[in-house]
Amino acid sequence: MKSSYAIPAAIVLGGIIVAIAIYVTMAKAPVAATTGVNASLIRPVGPSDHIFGNPAAPVMIIEYCDFDSAYCQEFNETLQQIVANEGANGQVAWVFREFPLTELHPDALALARAAECAATVGGSDPASDNDAFWNFASALFAEQSVDPSQLGDIASSVGISGSDFANCYANASSTLDTRINADRQNALDMGANGTPFSVILTNGGNPVVMDGAYPYDAVKQLVDQALGN
């Protein structure tokens, strides 16, 4: 009797496992659009953007992110790998835009201001300012749940003048807040309601939305499609 029930039970269990696998795969699958999102409203990439990789890359991944988000921390590692691997020949670049979820994270705006200060005082030319931003951003993610009192130490740890950073942060200009708010509003205008929220842009192609922290393989698939591979 036991053996007679074993095979049907195994079949049912196998069916359940397959169903779950299909569901998870579909949930993670790359999508060209998300309900309620209008990616055509994305602001074009410009010289003032924080760009990691080739500024003239044919494929741009524009990420709207909150430094106080664990999901952004996870996705940060994924995009680092994507640019290192898929963008090795200058074909893919990553653009970071601020999307502080102040409704959920009380320190999100402070961290965004700090990152913009790092870019502002980080060097004597736009290239070094861009490097300073990315170095500071990586340090912030490495120290997830940063207390604002630690920001000066983090700036110093990546080679940014502590006094210059402190002066910028203490007197955060309306220019910095205007930039942060513009990034945030652009994300909201498109229909984003969480972080990370990303859009893949190509020359002449339709924008592709990634609403959430996609795994590396899913992002690679979308990037390969965008490159025509």
N, C-alpha and C positions, 0 to 999 in steps of 0.2 A: 504493500500500500504506500509506504513511504517513497519507494522509487517511482511509483506511478505518478506521484504528484511532483516529483523533483524536476522533471523535464519541463512541464508547463510553467512551473514557478520560475525556472531559470529563463524561459522565454519571456515571461512577463517582466522579470527583473531586467533582462537585457533590453527590452523595449523601453523601459523607464529610463535606463541609463542613456540610451541613444537619444531619446526625446530631450532629456536634460542637456546633453551635449549640443544638440541642434539649437536649443533655445539659447544657451550661452553663446554659441557661435554667432547666432543671429543678433543677439544683443550687442556683441562686440563688433559686428560686421561694419565695414566702412559704408558710410551713407553719403549721398550727394546733397541731401537736404534734411532739415529737421523741422518738424511741425512748428509753425509759428515763428520761424527764423527767415529773415530776408537778408541773405549774405550780400546781395547787390548793393546794400547800403554801406558796405565797408569803406573806410577812408583809404584812399590810395597810399601806398608806401612812399615816403618822402625822405629827404636827407636828414631830417630831424629825428627820424625813428631810430630805435636801438636795434641794430642789425648784427646778427651773429652769422658770419659766413660772407659769401660774395654778394655785395649790394646789387649787382647786376644779374643775379641768378635768375634763370627762367622760371623756377618754382620757388614761391615764397610761402612759408608757414607763418601766418600772423596769429600770435597767441595773446589773448586777453587774460591776465593772471593776477592773483592775489598772493602776495608773499607770505601771508599767514595761513594759506590753505595747504593742507597735507596732500591734497590731490594735485595741486600745482607742483609741489615738491617732487612727487612721484613722476609727473609728466616732464618736469625739467630734465630728469635723467634720460628719459626716452628721447627728447628732442636733441639733447647733447649727442646721443649715439647716432641719431638720424643725420645730423649735419656732419658728424665725423665720418660716417660711412657713405650715405647717399650723396652728401654734398662734397665729397673729397675732391671732385673735379670742378667745383664751383657751380654745380647745377642746382643746388638747394640751399636756401638761407632761411633763417629763423628771425622773426621780428617780434619783439616783446612790447606789449602795451599794458598799461596799468588798468586793473579792474578791481580795486579794493572793495571787498564786500563788507562795508562798514556796519551793515545791519547785523552781521554775524560775528565779525572780528573787530573788536574795539581798537586794536593797534594797527589795523590794515592800512589806514591812511598815513600813519606815522612812518611805516615801513616803506610805503610808496614814495613819500617825500624824501626819505633817507636815500633811496636808490637814485632818485633824480638829483639830489645833492651830490652824490658820488659822481654822476655823469657831469655835473656842472663844474665841479672843482677838481676833477680827476686828472686833467692834463692841460697842456698848452695848445692843443689842436683837437679838432673833432675826432680823429682816429684814436688818440689816447683817451679822450673822454669816453668813447665807446667801449674801449677795453676796460676802463675803470668801472663803468656801469656793469658789465658782464662779470667782472671779478667780484664786485660787491654783491651782485645778485646771487652768484654761486655760493658766496660765504653766508648770505642770509638763509638760503635753502639748507645749507649744511647745519645751520644752527636754528632749526625749525622752532617756532614759538619763541621768537626773540623778544626780550624785554627791551623797550626803547632806551633804557639806560645803558645797554650794551652796544648801541649803534656806533658810538665813537671808537670803541675798541675794535669793532669789526672793520671800520674804515681804515684804521691804522694797520690792521693785519694784512690788508691788500695793497698797502703802499700809498694810501691817500693821506694827505696832510691832515692831522687831527684838528689843528686850529682852524684851517680853512673849512673843513667839514662842519665843525661845531658852529662856526659863524653862519654858514649857509643854513644849517638845520634850525638854529635858534631864530633866524630871520627869514624863514621860508617865504620866499616872495610869492606874490600873486601869480607870477608867471609859471611857477612850478605847479601850483594848485590848478591853474587854468589848463595846463597840459594834462595833468592827472584826470581832471574832470572831463576833458574832451575825449580821452581814451575810454573812460568809463561810460560816458554818454553814447559813444559810438557803438559800444557793445550792447548797451540797453536798446538802442534804436534798432539794432538787428534782431532783437528778441532774446538775447542771452540772459539767463537767469542763474548762472552758476559758473564756477571756474574749475578747471581751465576751459575756456571757450576759444576754439581756433578755427581759422579758415585757410584753406590751401588755395593760393592764387597762381594761375599760369598765364602766359602771354596769350590772351584771346580765348582762354578756356573758361568754362563755368566754374564759379567758386564752389569748393567742397567744404562742408562743415564737419568739424569734429567737436561734438558737444560732450566733453568729459575727458578723462585721462585714458585715452586709447593706449592699448599695449603696443610695443614696438612693431610686431609683425603686421598689425592692422595699419599703422601709420606708414610703414614701408610699402605695403600694398598700394595705398593711396598715392604715395609719392611716385612709385613705379608707374602707376597709371598716368599720373600727371606728366611724367617724362616720356610717356609713350613706350615704355618697356614692357 
